[in-house]
Amino acid sequence: TSFETTEEGFIQRVHPHVPFSLEQWEEKEPKASQSVNRFSRPFNLSNAPLLRAGLVKTGPECHVLILDMHHSISDEASLKTMLKEISLLYKGEVLPPLRLQYKDVAAWQTERMKTKEFLEAETFWLKEMSGELPVLDISRRERPKFQSFEGDRVDFHVPTSLAQQLSELATKTGTTLYMVLLSAYQLLLSRYSGQEDIIVGSPVASRPHADLQNMVGMFVNTIPMRNSLSEEESIRSLLQKVRERALLAFEHQSYPFEQLVEKVSITRDLSRNPVFDHMFIMHDAGTAKLELENVDITSYSLEDRSAKVDLTLEVSENEMGLSAWFQYSTALFSKDEMKIMSSHFVNILEEIVKDTDQPLSSIEMISEAERYTLLHDLNPKTVAGVERTVHQRFEEQVTHTPAQIAVISSGREYTYQEINERANRMARALQNMNVEKGDRIGVMVKRSEDLIIALL
């Protein structure tokens, strides 16, 4: 299969025959590791096949088999099918013919766009994505003008005992482990961004029929999970909200995300992805495995130096608990920042299993050790200039540079002198209202020009 852009649009072309060869070479570690990581390289979508394979001999009886596929022809379920079929072929078995092919699915999807069910799904997603879509900024760095896809990953682990508690929490609340982890991730993003409206993209298998389970092809769709978090609501309330929204999203999961991007009202930004910049992926418990007779097989670790979005949290279940990792944009985050964020995520998980009726505001994502560092190690006991209050120091600045610009708000500029005069008028107004100076109350006044003055 290849893909071409024609007058009719972007089309799929199925070729009766394509040239294919297994690339083979010999190399010993550590050079073998370097060449294996370099094996993955860009494809030309108009040239079939969009699959390449390599076999590296690293010893007399040791080889590394590499499969590199473009995402347009495969997904995670496809990889499992391919490895299972390679195992059967290695035994000399004949694969049963497929009742359907991917082109049949493509034709079905095209016809489905005319159905009532499709229009109902479109209505649902346009309602879900109505209004102003939130834009999350959790990086302290300046965002590049153009999106960078260079990335890296930081791995971390959720212990077996905590993973078990999370599963029990899911059972008690009528949710799933996916929903619990998604809730915790959205809470983490809410804390980092200071925002309540959070959208996280999440891939779904989108194989609704049994005949599609063993078919190789790109079926995965991405759905945006949008939830509003309030610090006053309880963990139980958040889990129920996430459950309801997730079930509705799964019910309408076959609506193509690319269609939604075209329909929804968004401002295009070359530095961002449309709709969301953060993703959550929960991998199936059973990973793809290759099984060959009289051959010992282990997975080979590959570097992934890419990032499709700003930040992706991926989680996989195993016998030791939960393996997790953050895939992140190196233009926006550092490895040390990701290590801290991973510890914050685990801390949130530990907090939410304690008491489901506690409000979100009581969830502590920093550890006691980090708290001590912030309060004591990074805060010296003596600070120069502490003998003068903020407003006294401000008045000194008024004396030195009265005409200098102090605030720019809504396109207007305000000098130190202007702000000081406004503050004095406010102080006199408070005196007329019999507000004593020693009451230490805070007064915030928002004027029509959007300038906010705080007096203590």
Steps between C-alpha positions, in 0.01 A plus 500: 500500500611854423329838516483770238361848462288524184233731360249288693690559823719279717447139389621152592656286228533123539777345288486136381875459561766708674878448530606399851828383648617430853794727578777296665834593653738408780596729784604456861384700799506793566506588128206266442290704741581820312416351159175350628387841626594656164303236306175691544493777238239693299278323245384634165125437514478462121747209498378157614558316724477731800678230696866408531676228695859440604696214657820587686734216591670593827649157580524139377145423620369848581300728271289811529186505283366849425159585356439860400150596382334828415203574725273544196496121450517366855420550867576318825241228434646452151844435649358227724332338198818515291718344769243225560487423126881501469506243781246281315689528170824406674330174605406433138130569548277660237321820596121498458373747236341822621129533437545878467787725402587850611365649177158357594521683831597825324197468271274427797628806685430720197140371477455536876553877479152524344321321787296638788739338747793696358308830517407429864867437581595825328237691700634347823862598435416852383309550825790356703745736330273807502604831646857619540736205515757512780865550412728347763841649566689302762852567371717775644681539168399725215309297240671485157314671216485168316424170666804287568457122487832427672439314821619262767348284774525453873397164645360447849320229692178472699559234769294181511328592828391842368390350166285252694344782704422689180328193354297460822404870483378448144286205611350691795411803290370308198776636279802343330873532559514707180247747642681526835835570333343747257344687793836518679676618183244775436534608865878517451458718189248718684746560783787580266295733277272655763203428269182302560396418143731220381508314167713187460518298180473123530527233227234229461523172308189573287452136393128453572453176304650153562617477137729798562689355797769318297522745212818701445433867444467840662176490700599709802305821551576777748227641722526815714411443868375834636428544870453795734669468839402697809716510812183481712371172351594163646711231340190280477314776317789546254520126431127482428523801269795351311315167478188654348693708247729210408211259438332752273827562318556126450144467370582752226864396451470417130454866400833590329708749693614667176134572422459662842804721443342630179164567666595642839567870545870537580771753431776329306840532665812359333661453841223269622287200413131566433256445794756366754873489577495218757416132466435197719556143374410185694660198334338156507633258761613256227793640303591384152725193511684292243521128581724270293587137573846443652569874501534716812346842430516820703395852406769742388495848652471779243545871550203719416618853437167638383199672655172528310358738763638703790458218751370143491449274800514130411420220745528124464394230747742225600554253784712754689233772500475775241780601266460862395689762305470860386577563133576871485609779270861590574432854375265551797622275781822363646560147625530628860163674472343178373647302789341746744169484314502119510547511879212748525277265301581204727437722805155589363425129451600430861277783621183405312494142634498625862153655508265540201285753686780752554489811278753544221641800684634266770703295253872563556715422200834601655672272749609599851863498387420737210294720730792530743734590214265773376434648845843469657786411268393752232398768749787658696419600858619857444397712203654837419258793499226321692477791743295693241150394390394467136301822496789689666738379232243592233478855641879525489486408132235770446746753646788383279318443167148647513464521119626147425246249365402256776202315350374429149138378500259459205721717282525785756814604684511618863790675672606449862360845579156419354474171689611666824235771463232236439618307806486813714143571385406143590663534843298817569183320389572218746554751779164661424342154535662469845728215391788503747853480372591216735224267382732361230217447257550467127301716262501437125339751270450426128456816301355533152850510346571154652768630735490314832640670809558293814536679833603316818 
